[in-house]
Amino acid sequence: MPQSTLQFVVRMLVLVTAMTAPAAAQQWKPTKTVELVVGSAPGGSPDIMARLIQQIFQKTGLVPTSTVVNKPGAANTIGWAYLNQHTGDGHYIATFSPAVIGNKLMGTTQLDYTDFTPLNILAREYVVFAVKGDSPITSLKDLTARLKKDSQSVSFAFATARGNHNHIVLSMYLKSIGVDPKVAKAVVYPGGGPAQTAMLGGHIDVYVASPRSMVPLQKEGRARILAISAPQRQAGPKADLPTFRELGHDAVFFTWRGFMGPKGLKAPEIAYWDQVFTKLAQSEEWRKDTEQQMWVADYTLSAETRKHLDREYEVLKTILTDLGLTKPYSKE
């Protein structure tokens, strides 16, 4: 081969290598087992979501190997602190919800949502008011009349902490009827099971809960759902549930559920998880899971999720201040 030709070939190889190297450097994928961290005990909605997703990962091969790791305690704080022990490592992702904002606003943790890498929101879950099947409270109108007459005449129960989505919907409803949320008779239970038992046993009047736990009991006649916090009537098994809005009350709110990574994830790692969860959100398996759990599919990528968190901060700050639960706090 003539030297001029050889020099040309070498130059072309160098050029091709230079052009492809950045693209190769931008790719990332797991090289060990991915941990799906859940900051609560097995059995709750975050744990259910993580395990359903881990099953889809396993079945479809979207993620080579993964496992669910429960780190319950301190309103998710223990699990999220564990997540941030792995700064910049895309092998660790955790379920999250509005508590990632509310916990800091209420002073229960030093961790802020800006201390993590938001990855996505996958689903939303609305809130219902439910009473025992034979309760003398037969409708939301009846409940409202009782509370306006005597704000202490009705007891409410929810799980698992003050300031969560259940408490927020209760606050919004009470404000809409002119009752100070801070004086309402509310009992906080450590889990949905004990709260549901208290309602069915007649120990509390109204249970503030997820549709997933109450719709089956309504079908059995053991419970009656008064309203749901959705903006409009829902499809499927929730179709018969009236909304607070249609009954004249400004109480539209939902908890969102998704995943975040530890602080310091780089663009290639974020891109990997955007790709994985986009495929998952479009899968038939995920569609069936969301329907079964009575969640509403609501997928957003990492960039939009961060914008959502910024907006949600302002909403939650106002609501939690009304509840008298906020502590001095600045995002700056």
Legacy VTK file of the C-alpha trace (Angstrom):
# vtk DataFile Version 3.0
C-alpha trace
ASCII
DATASET POLYDATA
POINTS 332 float
0.000 0.000 0.000
1.451 3.398 -0.986
2.407 5.578 1.983
0.010 8.339 0.918
-2.849 5.860 0.921
-1.765 4.477 4.277
-1.639 7.963 5.753
-5.143 8.638 4.427
-6.489 5.459 6.018
-4.877 6.301 9.352
-6.332 9.804 9.295
-9.793 8.406 8.561
-9.533 5.898 11.422
-8.537 8.668 13.802
-11.462 10.797 12.616
-14.001 7.978 12.978
-12.685 7.166 16.461
-12.950 10.808 17.506
-16.512 10.995 16.236
-17.732 7.812 17.920
-15.929 8.140 21.248
-18.282 10.810 22.714
-21.346 8.715 21.820
-19.833 5.651 23.447
-18.899 7.671 26.523
-22.505 8.824 26.877
-23.860 5.286 27.223
-24.405 3.773 30.658
-26.053 0.622 31.874
-26.016 -1.313 35.160
-23.069 -3.580 35.818
-24.467 -5.024 39.070
-27.819 -5.612 40.776
-30.039 -2.529 40.868
-31.619 -1.787 44.254
-35.177 -0.448 44.308
-35.212 1.238 47.716
-38.530 1.604 49.552
-38.632 3.867 52.608
-41.540 1.997 54.194
-42.452 -1.514 55.269
-43.689 -4.218 52.886
-47.361 -4.042 51.955
-47.923 -0.327 51.430
-48.431 1.395 48.077
-44.728 2.307 47.578
-43.685 -1.275 48.267
-46.396 -2.668 45.987
-45.255 -0.367 43.188
-41.588 -1.305 43.597
-42.343 -5.020 43.558
-44.613 -4.791 40.532
-41.902 -2.903 38.664
-39.196 -5.342 39.755
-41.349 -8.158 38.361
-41.692 -6.334 35.041
-37.942 -5.738 34.932
-37.378 -9.436 35.536
-40.008 -10.617 33.048
-39.046 -8.277 30.203
-35.313 -7.972 30.790
-35.532 -4.170 30.849
-33.083 -4.234 33.764
-30.778 -7.279 33.951
-30.976 -7.862 37.726
-32.820 -5.926 40.433
-34.092 -6.338 43.973
-36.440 -4.495 46.337
-34.834 -3.227 49.551
-37.118 -1.989 52.338
-35.675 0.643 54.670
-38.693 1.724 56.755
-38.783 4.414 59.391
-38.961 8.158 60.073
-41.479 8.883 57.294
-39.196 7.527 54.535
-36.169 9.413 55.839
-34.167 6.279 56.667
-34.620 4.872 53.195
-33.807 8.146 51.488
-30.724 8.672 53.641
-29.594 5.191 52.581
-30.138 6.174 48.945
-27.845 9.173 49.309
-25.090 7.015 50.744
-24.636 6.056 47.084
-24.188 9.517 45.598
-23.717 9.457 41.841
-24.469 5.736 41.505
-27.302 4.841 39.127
-27.559 1.324 40.559
-29.680 2.743 43.418
-33.114 4.262 42.894
-35.930 4.827 45.394
-39.679 5.250 45.394
-40.855 8.723 46.324
-43.998 10.778 46.800
-44.997 14.267 48.020
-43.421 13.358 51.367
-40.044 14.195 49.821
-41.229 17.814 49.961
-43.522 17.703 52.977
-41.021 16.097 55.347
-38.619 19.022 55.040
-41.382 21.605 55.239
-42.544 20.015 58.497
-39.032 19.808 59.894
-38.945 16.007 60.199
-35.803 15.731 58.065
-32.938 17.809 56.712
-33.254 16.120 53.321
-34.873 18.246 50.630
-36.112 17.131 47.220
-33.205 19.038 45.708
-30.863 16.632 47.513
-31.830 13.857 45.062
-32.057 13.255 41.323
-35.726 13.054 40.271
-36.245 10.350 37.645
-39.961 10.095 36.990
-43.535 10.105 38.126
-45.340 6.923 37.096
-48.809 7.141 38.606
-51.161 9.185 40.693
-53.478 7.957 43.435
-56.535 9.860 44.593
-58.064 9.934 48.080
-61.537 8.927 49.241
-63.659 9.555 52.309
-65.303 6.346 53.493
-67.657 5.425 56.330
-68.932 2.141 57.693
-71.646 0.545 55.581
-74.353 1.195 58.197
-73.039 4.594 59.294
-75.644 7.295 59.994
-73.507 9.529 57.750
-75.053 8.680 54.403
-73.490 11.304 52.110
-70.938 14.101 51.928
-73.813 16.559 52.296
-74.763 14.857 55.556
-71.142 14.954 56.757
-70.889 18.659 55.927
-74.060 19.493 57.823
-72.836 17.672 60.928
-69.449 19.413 60.873
-70.952 22.862 60.367
-73.192 22.262 63.356
-70.371 20.902 65.533
-66.819 20.537 64.182
-66.021 18.065 66.975
-68.957 15.766 66.254
-67.147 13.690 63.629
-63.839 11.846 63.944
-61.506 11.221 61.014
-58.735 8.657 60.666
-55.886 8.242 58.220
-52.420 6.691 57.946
-49.513 7.073 58.309
-48.420 10.623 59.195
-49.736 14.145 59.558
-49.171 16.277 56.509
-49.461 13.425 54.003
-51.840 13.331 51.031
-54.728 11.986 53.136
-54.330 14.808 55.642
-54.059 17.347 52.839
-57.349 16.282 51.229
-59.038 16.368 54.638
-57.683 19.899 55.156
-58.885 21.081 51.741
-62.384 19.746 52.363
-62.622 21.261 55.851
-61.487 24.666 54.584
-64.110 24.510 51.835
-66.875 24.239 54.462
-65.430 26.865 56.789
-63.978 24.526 59.438
-60.442 25.166 60.701
-58.426 22.039 59.788
-56.310 22.441 62.913
-59.279 21.865 65.217
-60.769 18.850 63.456
-60.853 15.589 65.389
-58.268 13.530 63.471
-56.561 10.300 64.523
-53.357 9.175 62.806
-52.744 5.437 62.616
-49.381 3.762 61.912
-50.827 1.850 58.987
-53.877 1.563 56.779
-54.890 -1.769 58.297
-55.469 -0.475 61.849
-57.244 2.637 60.540
-59.560 0.541 58.373
-60.293 -1.767 61.300
-61.168 1.243 63.458
-63.624 2.482 60.847
-65.262 -0.924 60.359
-65.462 -1.346 64.127
-67.232 1.985 64.537
-64.408 3.534 66.570
-63.979 6.414 64.131
-66.513 7.977 61.785
-64.673 8.717 58.532
-61.660 6.939 57.063
-59.512 8.956 54.644
-57.845 6.396 52.396
-56.985 5.116 48.922
-59.678 3.853 46.525
-57.786 0.560 46.268
-58.575 -0.277 49.880
-62.167 0.983 49.957
-63.822 0.102 46.634
-63.867 -3.653 47.365
-65.408 -2.999 50.807
-68.098 -0.833 49.246
-68.980 -3.625 46.838
-69.359 -5.941 49.837
-71.586 -3.402 51.576
-69.177 -3.034 54.480
-68.226 0.551 53.603
-69.699 3.561 51.825
-67.511 5.968 49.861
-68.669 9.574 50.134
-66.349 11.261 47.607
-63.055 11.017 45.727
-60.480 13.802 45.306
-60.226 13.462 41.504
-60.961 16.428 39.195
-63.654 14.426 37.381
-65.368 11.050 37.516
-62.985 8.140 37.052
-63.287 5.088 34.827
-63.601 1.431 35.765
-64.442 0.384 39.330
-64.272 4.030 40.501
-66.897 5.230 38.005
-69.695 5.472 40.583
-67.709 7.589 43.026
-68.783 11.258 43.139
-65.988 13.813 43.263
-65.613 16.478 45.931
-65.658 19.030 43.117
-69.014 17.962 41.682
-70.423 18.065 45.209
-69.281 21.674 45.563
-65.980 21.374 47.434
-62.524 22.499 46.331
-60.645 19.328 47.283
-58.803 18.098 44.205
-55.515 16.464 45.079
-53.574 13.283 44.454
-50.434 11.669 45.690
-47.942 10.883 42.955
-45.619 7.938 42.959
-42.400 7.486 41.060
-38.657 7.051 41.439
-35.660 9.205 42.207
-31.944 8.533 42.236
-29.278 9.667 44.654
-27.733 13.076 44.337
-25.173 13.525 41.589
-26.425 11.176 38.870
-24.826 12.076 35.563
-26.624 12.608 32.261
-25.889 9.070 30.895
-27.408 7.471 34.010
-30.479 9.700 33.866
-30.845 8.944 30.143
-30.698 5.213 30.878
-33.500 5.409 33.443
-35.575 7.699 31.195
-35.342 5.041 28.485
-36.132 2.129 30.818
-39.139 3.736 32.468
-40.511 5.034 29.167
-40.612 1.451 27.904
-42.113 0.257 31.182
-44.820 2.935 31.147
-45.801 1.864 27.631
-45.954 -1.837 28.475
-49.139 -3.873 28.714
-47.955 -5.294 32.037
-47.799 -1.825 33.597
-51.200 -0.886 32.183
-52.749 -3.928 33.841
-50.967 -3.225 37.125
-52.162 0.389 37.313
-55.741 -0.667 36.619
-55.628 -3.383 39.254
-54.217 -1.017 41.883
-56.713 1.726 40.873
-53.863 4.080 40.141
-53.931 6.539 37.241
-51.015 6.334 34.807
-49.224 9.688 34.774
-45.727 9.291 33.350
-43.224 12.149 33.281
-39.523 12.055 32.426
-36.766 13.319 34.714
-36.675 16.936 33.518
-40.442 17.434 33.766
-40.524 15.663 37.129
-38.134 18.252 38.569
-40.397 21.050 37.304
-43.357 19.295 38.910
-41.533 19.151 42.244
-40.835 22.885 42.099
-44.532 23.573 41.508
-45.635 21.098 44.151
-43.400 22.743 46.745
-45.443 25.950 46.549
-48.748 24.055 46.799
-47.664 21.965 49.780
-46.149 24.927 51.591
-49.502 26.717 51.531
-51.519 23.675 52.606
-49.165 22.560 55.376
-48.966 26.124 56.698
-52.771 26.141 56.936
-52.496 22.949 58.962
-49.988 24.581 61.277
-47.372 21.953 60.427
-44.623 23.908 58.700
-41.275 24.840 60.235
-39.014 27.740 59.163
-37.501 26.557 55.906
-35.956 27.928 52.753
-35.180 26.096 49.534
-32.196 28.315 48.937
LINES 1 333
332 0 1 2 3 4 5 6 7 8 9 10 11 12 13 14 15 16 17 18 19 20 21 22 23 24 25 26 27 28 29 30 31 32 33 34 35 36 37 38 39 40 41 42 43 44 45 46 47 48 49 50 51 52 53 54 55 56 57 58 59 60 61 62 63 64 65 66 67 68 69 70 71 72 73 74 75 76 77 78 79 80 81 82 83 84 85 86 87 88 89 90 91 92 93 94 95 96 97 98 99 100 101 102 103 104 105 106 107 108 109 110 111 112 113 114 115 116 117 118 119 120 121 122 123 124 125 126 127 128 129 130 131 132 133 134 135 136 137 138 139 140 141 142 143 144 145 146 147 148 149 150 151 152 153 154 155 156 157 158 159 160 161 162 163 164 165 166 167 168 169 170 171 172 173 174 175 176 177 178 179 180 181 182 183 184 185 186 187 188 189 190 191 192 193 194 195 196 197 198 199 200 201 202 203 204 205 206 207 208 209 210 211 212 213 214 215 216 217 218 219 220 221 222 223 224 225 226 227 228 229 230 231 232 233 234 235 236 237 238 239 240 241 242 243 244 245 246 247 248 249 250 251 252 253 254 255 256 257 258 259 260 261 262 263 264 265 266 267 268 269 270 271 272 273 274 275 276 277 278 279 280 281 282 283 284 285 286 287 288 289 290 291 292 293 294 295 296 297 298 299 300 301 302 303 304 305 306 307 308 309 310 311 312 313 314 315 316 317 318 319 320 321 322 323 324 325 326 327 328 329 330 331
